[in-house]
Amino acid sequence: MKMETAEFIRGKTILLVGATGFLGKVFLEKILRVQPDVRCIFTLIRSTNVESAQAKLQSQVISKQLFGLLQGRYKESYEEFMARKIVPVVGDVALDDLGIEESLRDELCAIIDIVVNSAATTDFNERYDIAMKVNALGCKNVTNFCKRCCNLQLLCHISTAYVNVGSVGMVREEVVRMGERVSYSGGEISVPEIESECNLIDKTMEEFKIVLGEAWSYEKESKYMKEFGAQRAMNFGWPNAYVFTKAVGELMVDYLREDIPTVIIRPIIIECSLKEPFPGWIEGNRMIDPVVIGYGKGRISFFLADPHLVVDVIPVDIVVNCMITSIVRNASQQRLCVYHVASSNVNPLKYSVIVDAIYDYFSAHPCTISKNGRIVRVKKLRSLQSMATFKLYMTLYYRIPLLILYIVDKLLLGYFRLEPLYTLLLEKYKFALKLAQIYEPFLFFKGAFDISHMEDLWNEMSERDQENFKFDIKSIDWKHYFINCHIPGLAKYVMRG
């Protein structure tokens, strides 16, 4: 690289879309910690006015424990420093021009050097209209906004490696181009134009309201739109609306960008921080966390995966370091470069390591159920290596016992008060079914992600940059990571909720 990464960021003006998200916060913290002389980071905040946007930024970003090192560095002047460096911009990624007021939009377009789009809804079971607006239409609007920026050096778009979840074999660091057909395990598929798909969504919701009439409710519409989105995704070869809309969004970036220098970052499953700003920072339920939490709280006793298969997991600080260095490497290059941020090719993590780690952790640190103070004693998870095995397990351990409890309770007119036991078992049954439905395509994924571009990026970095922006995946000890970083982070920041 021609310039040290931190030095390149000095004096730069950045627009960050998605600052209130998990990845966006960590990106913000890292930039401000390593280069406090960044000129300004504008953050797009979905809000009604500047005051409420500022309040949202304060409560969801600035006040978070994640920024503890910065708080310790600046002490009484921390709030003033953050106010100078982070400026909220009222807008909406789903709107043309990002919903930014015209005069401010023109001012921003004249001074912005870098745009980072990490905005996304990551709920696998999201309403289709919301997923499409944020994950796909939002990419169209961000890219069009970038074309207005006269001094823009780079657009960094955060996608996901799972846009290729149906692939078999080695997945290359290449973008799928609009109009091309791609071979997936489900057959030949093509991606629709975003406008026609959005029109279909609007038409479908209108027809649903007409059919239901007075019986319509937001809850019923949400349920219907989730089912509709799942079906549309499967029609095009993707397992759910999340990965489908992220794929469409990635395609839109490439289709619209023209000569804008662009980086697409495709991380795999993003989990808690490994080292920066401290080990274990996490926010919300990430992909594998419902399984870990459900096990620790005694809600599940099995693991739907072949213990010998490899799962791709990546700490959030590794992703952020790769993001920042890729921005510096590709700025002003008028090309598009895709980076997979994945671990399986260079430091494979087997499901058996996760199973052993969570058993060791919760054996030493058992959960307590707050309602009655009961301590949960865990047993080693059963590994169910196929959906056929899972269905048999569910029948033997849930469906048959549920049926017996129901019949006995009815015959004895509730004399033995079996209803609470039935309700508890039914809750566990539904929870297990939901997890299986969500994770099946990922838990049995047998593809692998090429990381040649990420490795080239690492090899081009100076020793100083490699120390300050470390993303050497080979050095991660996975069992140590889960026992000493990830699960303690979940226990501290997520499980209490």
ROTIMI-473851 format. One record per residue (C-alpha): residue in one letter; x, y, z. Coordinates in pm, whole numbers, padded with zeros to 5 digits, always signed. Last residue first. Layout:
BEGIN
AXYZ...
END
This chain:
BEGIN
G-03254-01015+02801R-02994-01153+03038M-02885-01376+02753V-02769-01092+02526Y-02490-00867+02658K-02325-01059+02944A-02412-01419+02867L-02363-01369+02495G-02022-01212+02558P-01928-01497+02792I-02031-01736+02509H-01822-01559+02244C-01502-01459+02415N-01352-01713+02658I-01528-02039+02571F-01605-01966+02206Y-01274-01800+02117H-01064-02048+02315K-01230-02332+02124W-01167-02150+01796D-00799-02065+01841I-00767-01786+01581S-00421-01732+01425K-00516-01853+01079I-00777-01579+01049D-00518-01303+01012F-00746-01000+01018K-00530-00753+01209F-00574-00385+01146N-00317-00229+01383E-00063-00513+01373Q-00101-00588+01004D-00091-00215+00941R+00244-00185+01118E+00382-00487+00935S+00286-00325+00605M-00011-00463+00414E+00023-00630+00074N+00008-00982+00222W-00320-00908+00398L-00485-00775+00082D-00368-01077-00114E-00522-01302+00153M-00851-01113+00132H-00852-01139-00246S-00776-01511-00234I-01057-01582+00013D-01245-01851-00183F-01549-01966+00008A-01635-02332+00044G-01955-02521-00035K-02100-02801+00175F-02393-02623+00340F-02565-02861+00580L-02601-02618+00868F-02673-02326+00637P-02971-02458+00442E-03123-02619+00758Y-03088-02308+00975I-03424-02136+00958Q-03651-02441+00940A-03452-02625+01205L-03462-02330+01443K-03839-02293+01400L-03901-02663+01454A-03693-02663+01773F-03881-02364+01915K-04216-02522+01828Y-04124-02844+02010K-03982-02659+02312E-04306-02462+02345L-04511-02780+02307L-04311-02945+02586L-04374-02651+02818T-04746-02639+02732Y-04788-03014+02789L-04611-02992+03126P-04834-02700+03227E-05148-02892+03106L-05074-03211+03299R-05279-03113+03604F-05313-03474+03729Y-05695-03453+03741G-05723-03271+03408L-06038-03458+03308L-05863-03795+03339L-05936-03887+02978K-05852-03538+02853D-05519-03520+03039V-05427-03872+02926I-05502-03789+02562Y-05306-03462+02561L-05009-03606+02746I-04992-03903+02509L-05009-03677+02201L-04737-03450+02335P-04519-03752+02421I-04564-03882+02062R-04489-03546+01898Y-04193-03448+02117Y-03921-03706+02185L-04005-03980+01937T-04152-03766+01658M-03896-03488+01689Y-03611-03742+01683L-03751-03909+01370K-03781-03571+01199F-03425-03477+01298T-03284-03806+01171A-03452-03746+00834M-03325-03386+00836S-02971-03516+00865Q-02679-03536+01110L-02862-03498+01439S-02593-03436+01699R-02714-03489+02056L-02591-03216+02284K-02393-03314+02593K-02604-03262+02905V-02678-02933+03074R-02780-02862+03434V-03004-02555+03443I-03018-02397+03788R-03372-02320+03903G-03421-01976+04055N-03798-01995+04003K-03870-01723+03751S-03503-01628+03699I-03399-01954+03535T-03034-01983+03632C-02775-02063+03369P-02483-02295+03440H-02124-02163+03436A-01888-02461+03452S-02119-02705+03274F-02240-02415+03061Y-01888-02349+02932D-01776-02707+02876Y-02099-02796+02694I-02081-02479+02483A-01722-02558+02384D-01778-02926+02304V-02071-02852+02073I-01881-02564+01909V-01577-02785+01845S-01803-03060+01708Y-01943-02813+01455K-01602-02804+01294L-01408-02478+01251P-01171-02467+00955N-00876-02225+00970V-00759-02145+00615N-01044-02258+00391S-01320-02243+00652S-01256-01891+00780A-01453-01637+00580V-01431-01271+00487H-01501-01300+00115Y-01379-00989-00062V-01525-00865-00391C-01350-00598-00596L-01517-00350-00830R-01305-00112-01030Q-01251+00261-01068Q-00929+00254-00857S-00997+00575-00660A-00985+00391-00326N-00919+00017-00363R-00644-00048-00105V-00768+00213+00143I-01124+00076+00140S-00994-00281+00158T-00798-00187+00472I-01109-00052+00642M-01336-00342+00553C-01078-00607+00646N-01036-00450+00989V-01414-00436+01029V-01459-00803+00939I-01187-00917+01182D-01348-00700+01452V-01680-00881+01398P-01538-01227+01464I-01589-01475+01175V-01774-01805+01162D-01783-02057+00876V-01904-02402+00981V-01718-02719+00888L-01887-03059+00884H-01770-03336+01118P-02038-03264+01381D-02308-03315+01114A-02570-03060+01206L-02902-03020+01386F-02776-02993+01743F-02988-03150+02015S-03098-03081+02374I-03298-02764+02332R-03474-02533+02579G-03241-02588+02873K-03137-02225+02912G-02781-02295+02794Y-02911-02495+02498G-03153-02224+02385I-02878-01965+02423V-02630-02159+02210V-02892-02251+01949P-03031-01896+01939D-02670-01776+01901I-02582-01949+01575M-02696-01662+01350R-02654-01356+01568N-02895-01271+01847G-02849-00909+01946E-02532-00718+02022I-02189-00862+02075W-01865-00754+02241G-01676-01061+02362P-01312-00956+02362F-01227-00584+02385P-01209-00300+02131E-01117-00516+01962K-00995-00865+02057L-01213-01146+01920S-01533-00949+01881C-01864-01133+01877E-02012-01314+01576I-02047-01254+01204I-02156-01560+01002I-01977-01518+00666P-01862-01178+00549R-01905-01066+00189I-01745-00723+00150I-01820-00558-00185V-01571-00287-00274T-01648-00022-00532P-01467+00248-00727I-01755+00424-00911D-01722+00376-01288E-02084+00268-01360R-02232+00179-01016L-02578+00080-01135Y-02556-00289-01228D-02284-00372-00973V-02475-00219-00683M-02804-00366-00806L-02655-00716-00813E-02548-00684-00451G-02898-00574-00355V-03056-00867-00539A-02827-01105-00349K-02913-00937-00018T-03281-00974-00109F-03238-01348-00165V-03023-01400+00144Y-03286-01242+00368A-03595-01373+00187N-03512-01736+00260P-03365-02054+00109W-03260-01907-00227G-03333-02068-00566F-03557-01811-00736N-03885-01978-00640M-03739-02037-00293A-03703-01662-00242R-04057-01595-00364Q-04194-01860-00125A-04009-01721+00176G-04125-01370+00087F-04489-01478+00063E-04470-01654+00400K-04325-01343+00563M-04579-01125+00384Y-04867-01340+00513K-04748-01330+00875S-04698-00955+00855E-05044-00903+00702K-05206-01104+00980E-05021-00901+01245Y-05106-00573+01074S-05474-00661+01085W-05738-00729+00820A-06070-00882+00933E-06253-00572+00813G-06164-00656+00453L-05963-00977+00437V-05972-01016+00058I-05923-00643-00007K-05630-00618+00234F-05460-00922+00077E-05509-00778-00272E-05339-00455-00166M-05049-00647-00007T-04998-00856-00323K-05005-00551-00550D-04741-00374-00340I-04517-00683-00341L-04561-00732-00716N-04466-00369-00776C-04152-00421-00564E-04063-00727-00775S-04116-00534-01099E-03896-00249-00975I-03619-00482-00853E-03569-00654-01186P-03585-01026-01122V-03289-01253-01043S-03237-01563-01254I-03235-01928-01157E-03112-02257-01299G-03149-02552-01064G-03190-02595-00688S-02820-02669-00638Y-02741-02336-00800S-02631-02255-01153V-02629-01883-01231R-02811-01700-01505E-02688-01355-01606G-02926-01060-01631M-02760-00855-01358R-02409-00973-01281V-02311-01214-01004V-02011-01062-00829E-01689-01258-00805E-01488-01375-00507R-01528-01737-00608V-01743-01999-00436M-01559-02332-00436G-01783-02638-00446V-02162-02634-00449S-02369-02317-00445G-02705-02279-00275V-02571-02045-00006N-02424-01811-00266V-02584-01492-00129Y-02455-01656+00187A-02123-01476+00163T-02304-01165+00282S-02317-00808+00150I-02156-00498+00296H-02104-00228+00033C-01796-00003+00037L-01829+00281-00213L-01499+00455-00293Q-01316+00779-00375L-01617+01009-00403N-01525+01364-00501C-01827+01451-00720C-02083+01263-00508R-02396+01238-00726K-02307+00886-00842C-02288+00784-00477F-02656+00870-00432N-02744+00630-00713T-02548+00357-00534V-02719+00426-00201N-03064+00426-00362K-03011+00097-00546C-02864-00064-00236G-03168+00047-00033L-03398-00112-00290A-03231-00445-00221N-03162-00500+00149V-03382-00228+00297K-03686-00219+00068M-03675-00591-00018A-03645-00701+00344I-03928-00468+00448D-04165-00586+00174Y-04077-00950+00239R-04153-00935+00609E-03850-01070+00798N-03802-01438+00884F-03427-01458+00820D-03390-01136+01021T-03076-00963+00895T-03233-00629+00801A-02958-00438+00636A-02763-00112+00641S-02387-00167+00613N-02337+00084+00334V-02004+00267+00360V-01961+00580+00148I-01616+00742+00120D-01494+01088+00019I-01803+01301+00092I-01759+01677+00042A-01970+01790-00255C-02237+01522-00227L-02290+01621+00136E-02370+01983+00049D-02605+01878-00229R-02791+01642+00004L-02812+01910+00273S-02991+02144+00032E-03222+01868-00092E-03333+01713+00238I-03207+01354+00260G-03459+01077+00185L-03179+00845+00076D-03170+01033-00257D-03474+00818-00343L-03616+00646-00036A-03550+00300+00117V-03226+00413+00281D-03417+00665+00490G-03297+01006+00598V-03212+01243+00880V-02836+01292+00890P-02656+01241+01222V-02309+01394+01261I-02033+01190+01425K-01693+01361+01465R-01779+01686+01638A-02055+01539+01857M-01827+01247+01946F-01554+01482+02068E-01801+01690+02270E-01947+01381+02434Y-01601+01249+02522S-01471+01580+02663E-01518+01474+03026K-01320+01150+02972Y-01147+01162+02632R-00941+00842+02653G-01167+00653+02893Q-01476+00728+02685L-01285+00622+02375L-01194+00292+02539G-01555+00245+02655F-01705+00289+02309L-01851-00064+02302Q-02020+00016+02633K-02289+00195+02432S-02372+00561+02501I-02262+00683+02157V-02453+00425+01952Q-02815+00338+02027S-02901+00601+02287Q-02697+00892+02148L-02764+00819+01781K-03135+00789+01855A-03134+01119+02044Q-02949+01286+01756A-03202+01150+01508S-03485+01271+01733E-03339+01621+01731V-03262+01620+01358N-03618+01533+01258T-03853+01245+01179S-03602+00959+01201R-03416+00699+01000I-03053+00790+01073L-02786+00823+00804T-02454+00875+00980F-02208+01142+00868I-01855+01065+00981C-01635+01374+00993R-01278+01490+00936V-01097+01178+01052D-00841+01315+01294P-00941+01064+01564Q-00774+00794+01352V-00726+00461+01532R-01002+00502+01791L-01247+00698+01576I-01224+00451+01288K-01249+00148+01518E-01553+00277+01705L-01741+00362+01387F-01674+00020+01231V-01787-00152+01552K-02110+00049+01549G-02179-00026+01183L-02130-00401+01233F-02397-00428+01502G-02640-00183+01342T-02702+00177+01449A-02452+00311+01193G-02632+00152+00899V-02538+00398+00626L-02201+00557+00704L-02106+00865+00503I-01735+00937+00544T-01536+01260+00520K-01159+01204+00521G-00911+01426+00705R-00699+01134+00825I-00831+00806+00681F-00519+00754+00468E-00299+00795+00775A-00477+00512+00952T-00420+00280+00656E-00052+00357+00606M+00004+00490+00256K+00119+00350-00075M+00000+00000+00000
END
